């Protein structure tokens, strides 16, 4: 029994540039605007306008024809959901993501491994509680992070058979 409007618009640009024979750089730029407006018993009066700038940049260094090293940085912002508004006065999340990795490609094997650090400000995290209709409740936390590594690999056993791990 409530009416809400959410409009979302963005402008995006992307560029790739080969600096040297074995060194390339790329960049993405996104400007995003989100406007959310509602007035209900659940959320109260909400009239929020978010302007987000989400840049991404990276370097790839080709060690040889089979191996490459890469580094990337990305900034991401995310607005609260309707359920977040219903369950509190949330702020948007801000994320800075740094990744360092190695790619290998050969006739029989392909793998990618990387390490990442994701630093958050005001991350919306699950509290373990449910609201009156069973939706998970999230709340902002000041600063938080994720740190880890990922490995993906493909092994070409035969022409029509591959093994993949992640």
Secondary structure, DSSP 8 states (H G I E B T S, - for coil): ---EEEEEEEEEEEEEEEEETTEEEEEEEEEEEEEEEEEETTTEEEEEEEEEEEEEEEEEEESSSSEEEEEEEEEEEE---HHHHHTS----EEEEEEEEEEEEE-SSEEEEEEEEEEEEEEEEEEEEEE-TTS-EEEEEEEEEEEEEEEEEEEEEEETTEEEEE-
